[in-house]
Each structure stands twice: as structure tokens, then as C-alpha cells.
Amino acid sequence: MATNRSRRLRKKLHIAEFQELGFSVKWRFPEGTPVETIDEQLDAFIEGAIEPNKLAFDGSGYLQWEGLICLQDIGHCTDEHRALVKKWLEDHKMEDVEVSDLFDIWWD
């Protein structure tokens, strides 16, 4: 049975037109990478791949990083976003780069 929900409730539940698709990402810095270089590379990642494409990144790590990438606004990331992030990380010599399929960031 279909459930009719108000726009306000759909927004609170992040469903229908308010659904958000994102993806997870993992990578590793080469062994022995200095902390200063990690900081510089992360800043470059945010400035070069995340911000210009209106993406948001939430992640953590030291030599091994993982996190979630979604849009800064409500919406769906695309396969182009996934490819762009993966290419940027690989071009900057990150190791073991993995990018997941798109998923609902609120419900999956």
C-alpha cells in the first residue's frame, strides 16, 4: 500500500525528491609518508577534486583513509563524480584506491 507523505515529512526522512546519493572512498598513502605531506595532499584533494565539483567529504585516517562523499546540496552524486575522485587520487600516487557504487547516504 502506498503511503502519502507531506513534503515536510519527505524532507525530514530524506526520501523521494530529497533522497541523497553518495559513495564511499578508501585509499592509502605510501608507507613512510610524512604528516606534513599528508596534510598538503588532503588540502589539495579538497581544493582540487571536492570543492570545485560541489562535493562534500567526511573521512578520517592517517596513512590509510576512508570516508563518504556526497553533494554539498541535496541531490545525487553521479558515476562521473566517482570517476573524477578515483582519477584524482590515482594521479596523485595514492595506493589501493577503492570507490564504492552509489548508495542512499541516509538509508544504506
C-alpha contacts under 8 A as a table, 3 or more apart, distances in Angstrom:
res1	aa1	res2	aa2	distance
5	R	9	L	6.10
5	R	10	R	6.26
6	S	9	L	5.23
6	S	10	R	6.19
7	R	10	R	5.06
7	R	11	K	6.14
8	R	11	K	5.19
8	R	12	K	6.35
9	L	12	K	5.01
9	L	13	L	6.08
10	R	13	L	5.12
10	R	14	H	5.89
10	R	15	I	5.29
10	R	16	A	6.58
10	R	17	E	7.80
10	R	18	F	6.80
11	K	14	H	5.01
11	K	15	I	6.58
11	K	17	E	7.95
11	K	18	F	5.53
14	H	17	E	7.92
14	H	18	F	4.82
14	H	19	Q	4.84
14	H	20	E	7.04
14	H	106	W	6.89
15	I	18	F	5.06
15	I	19	Q	4.48
16	A	19	Q	5.54
18	F	74	I	6.33
18	F	75	G	7.01
19	Q	74	I	7.27
19	Q	75	G	6.64
19	Q	76	H	7.58
19	Q	104	D	6.92
19	Q	106	W	7.93
20	E	70	C	7.57
20	E	71	L	7.94
20	E	74	I	5.91
20	E	75	G	4.99
20	E	76	H	5.30
20	E	77	C	7.84
20	E	104	D	5.71
20	E	105	I	6.06
20	E	106	W	7.21
21	L	70	C	6.67
21	L	75	G	6.67
21	L	76	H	4.47
21	L	77	C	5.57
21	L	102	L	6.02
21	L	103	F	5.24
21	L	104	D	4.58
21	L	105	I	5.73
22	G	68	L	7.10
22	G	69	I	5.58
22	G	70	C	4.38
22	G	71	L	7.27
22	G	76	H	6.61
22	G	77	C	5.36
22	G	102	L	5.37
22	G	103	F	5.64
22	G	104	D	6.46
22	G	105	I	5.83
23	F	68	L	5.85
23	F	69	I	5.44
23	F	70	C	6.71
23	F	77	C	7.75
23	F	82	R	7.43
23	F	99	V	6.96
23	F	100	S	5.54
23	F	101	D	6.09
23	F	102	L	4.91
23	F	103	F	6.12
23	F	105	I	7.71
24	S	66	E	7.25
24	S	67	G	5.61
24	S	68	L	4.42
24	S	69	I	6.01
24	S	99	V	5.92
24	S	100	S	5.32
24	S	101	D	7.83
25	V	66	E	5.54
25	V	67	G	5.51
25	V	68	L	6.29
25	V	69	I	7.34
25	V	97	V	7.40
25	V	98	E	5.64
25	V	99	V	4.55
25	V	100	S	6.39
26	K	64	Q	7.56
26	K	65	W	5.59
26	K	66	E	4.20
26	K	67	G	6.65
26	K	96	D	7.49
26	K	97	V	5.66
26	K	98	E	5.09
26	K	99	V	6.60
27	W	64	Q	6.03
27	W	65	W	5.41
27	W	66	E	6.51
27	W	89	L	7.79
27	W	94	M	6.24
27	W	95	E	5.85
27	W	96	D	5.34
27	W	97	V	4.36
27	W	98	E	6.38
28	R	63	L	5.61
28	R	64	Q	4.29
28	R	65	W	5.99
28	R	94	M	5.77
28	R	95	E	4.97
28	R	96	D	5.99
28	R	97	V	7.05
29	F	33	T	6.57
29	F	38	I	7.62
29	F	63	L	4.98
29	F	64	Q	6.30
29	F	93	K	7.87
29	F	94	M	5.36
29	F	95	E	6.11
30	P	33	T	5.85
30	P	63	L	7.26
30	P	94	M	6.92
30	P	95	E	6.65
31	E	63	L	7.17
33	T	37	T	6.57
33	T	38	I	6.86
33	T	63	L	7.43
34	P	37	T	5.35
34	P	38	I	6.48
35	V	38	I	5.04
35	V	39	D	6.24
36	E	39	D	5.15
36	E	40	E	6.22
37	T	40	E	5.00
37	T	41	Q	6.03
38	I	41	Q	5.14
38	I	42	L	6.11
38	I	62	Y	7.79
38	I	63	L	7.82
39	D	42	L	5.20
39	D	43	D	6.20
40	E	43	D	5.18
40	E	44	A	6.16
41	Q	44	A	4.94
41	Q	45	F	6.01
42	L	45	F	4.90
42	L	46	I	6.24
43	D	46	I	5.22
43	D	47	E	6.09
44	A	47	E	5.01
44	A	48	G	5.55
44	A	49	A	7.93
45	F	48	G	5.17
45	F	49	A	5.47
45	F	50	I	6.60
45	F	88	W	7.67
45	F	89	L	7.78
46	I	49	A	5.79
46	I	50	I	4.73
46	I	51	E	5.86
46	I	57	F	7.89
47	E	50	I	6.25
47	E	51	E	5.56
47	E	52	P	6.95
48	G	51	E	6.87
48	G	52	P	6.58
49	A	52	P	6.20
49	A	53	N	6.52
49	A	84	L	7.29
49	A	85	V	6.28
49	A	88	W	6.80
50	I	53	N	5.63
50	I	54	K	6.41
50	I	55	L	4.90
50	I	56	A	6.22
50	I	57	F	7.05
50	I	85	V	7.89
51	E	54	K	5.15
51	E	55	L	5.84
51	E	56	A	7.28
52	P	55	L	7.63
53	N	81	H	7.91
54	K	71	L	6.02
54	K	72	Q	5.67
54	K	73	D	7.92
55	L	69	I	6.70
55	L	70	C	5.65
55	L	71	L	4.30
55	L	72	Q	5.20
56	A	69	I	5.58
56	A	70	C	5.34
56	A	71	L	5.56
56	A	72	Q	5.27
57	F	67	G	6.82
57	F	68	L	5.78
57	F	69	I	4.67
57	F	70	C	6.79
58	D	67	G	5.38
58	D	68	L	5.30
58	D	69	I	6.61
59	G	65	W	6.96
59	G	66	E	5.51
59	G	67	G	3.70
59	G	68	L	6.21
60	S	65	W	5.62
60	S	66	E	6.01
60	S	67	G	6.44
61	G	64	Q	5.38
61	G	65	W	4.29
61	G	66	E	6.66
62	Y	65	W	6.36
70	C	76	H	7.55
70	C	77	C	6.16
70	C	105	I	7.87
71	L	74	I	6.60
71	L	75	G	6.41
71	L	76	H	6.88
71	L	77	C	6.22
77	C	81	H	6.18
77	C	82	R	7.80
77	C	102	L	7.35
78	T	81	H	5.21
78	T	82	R	6.63
78	T	102	L	7.53
79	D	82	R	4.96
79	D	83	A	6.16
79	D	102	L	7.69
80	E	83	A	5.07
80	E	84	L	6.01
81	H	84	L	5.07
81	H	85	V	6.22
82	R	85	V	5.39
82	R	86	K	6.20
82	R	99	V	6.64
83	A	86	K	5.15
83	A	87	K	5.98
84	L	87	K	5.20
84	L	88	W	6.12
85	V	88	W	5.16
85	V	89	L	6.27
86	K	89	L	5.30
86	K	90	E	6.17
86	K	97	V	6.78
86	K	98	E	7.40
86	K	99	V	6.61
87	K	90	E	5.13
87	K	91	D	5.87
88	W	91	D	5.13
88	W	92	H	6.27
89	L	92	H	5.21
89	L	93	K	6.64
89	L	94	M	5.46
89	L	97	V	7.06
90	E	93	K	5.24
90	E	94	M	5.36
90	E	95	E	7.13
90	E	97	V	6.91
91	D	94	M	7.54
94	M	97	V	6.65
103	F	108	D	6.28
104	D	107	W	5.53
104	D	108	D	5.33
105	I	108	D	5.97
